[in-house]
Amino acid sequence: MTDLTGRQIARNRETQGQPSFASHRERVMRLISEAVAGIAASGVPGSPCDELPTISVIGAGNCQDIDLPALAVLFREIR
């Protein structure tokens, strides 16, 4: 393990479970859920109702502002 990897792991552990991210994470996840529901309801071409969409998460850092298990339910693939 490189020194940078070890530092990143340590920083993730320091912030794990911080309540300060809870309201932000809830808002982000609500917005994502609403967007997915809107796509399914609109019948967007290439998004059949029986197939879950994919999502690309960019700049997520240590993922404190998203709920990965919840995304796994909403999306076929998370990139």
C-alpha positions in Angstrom: 0.0 0.0 0.0 1.3 3.4 -0.9 1.5 6.3 1.5 -1.2 8.1 -0.3 -3.5 5.1 -0.2 -2.9 4.8 3.5 -3.7 8.5 4.1 -6.9 8.2 2.1 -8.0 5.2 4.1 -7.3 7.0 7.3 -9.2 10.1 6.2 -12.2 7.9 5.2 -12.2 6.3 8.6 -12.1 9.7 10.4 -15.2 11.0 8.6 -17.2 7.7 8.6 -20.6 8.2 10.1 -20.3 11.9 10.7 -23.8 13.2 11.3 -22.9 16.5 9.6 -23.3 14.8 6.2 -26.7 13.2 7.0 -29.0 16.0 5.8 -26.9 16.6 2.7 -26.8 12.9 1.9 -30.6 12.7 2.3 -31.2 15.7 0.0 -28.8 14.3 -2.7 -30.4 10.8 -2.5 -33.9 12.3 -2.7 -32.9 14.3 -5.8 -31.4 11.2 -7.5 -34.5 9.1 -6.6 -36.9 11.8 -8.0 -34.8 11.9 -11.2 -34.9 8.2 -11.7 -38.7 8.2 -11.1 -39.1 11.0 -13.6 -37.1 9.1 -16.3 -39.2 5.9 -15.7 -42.5 7.9 -15.9 -41.6 9.8 -19.0 -40.8 6.8 -21.1 -37.5 8.2 -22.4 -36.4 6.3 -25.4 -33.7 3.7 -24.5 -35.0 3.5 -20.9 -37.5 0.7 -20.9 -39.5 0.5 -17.6 -38.3 -3.0 -16.9 -34.6 -2.1 -17.1 -32.9 -0.1 -14.5 -30.7 2.8 -15.7 -26.9 3.1 -15.0 -25.3 6.0 -13.2 -21.8 7.6 -13.3 -20.8 9.2 -10.0 -18.1 11.8 -10.6 -16.2 13.6 -7.9 -17.7 11.6 -5.0 -14.6 11.7 -2.9 -15.1 9.3 0.0 -18.8 8.9 -0.9 -20.1 10.6 2.3 -22.8 12.4 0.3 -24.3 9.4 -1.4 -25.8 6.1 -0.1 -24.2 3.4 -2.3 -26.5 0.6 -1.1 -29.5 2.8 -2.0 -28.0 3.5 -5.4 -27.5 -0.2 -6.0 -31.3 -0.6 -5.7 -32.1 2.2 -8.1 -29.5 1.5 -10.8 -28.3 -1.5 -12.8 -24.7 -0.3 -12.7 -22.8 2.3 -10.8 -19.7 3.7 -12.4 
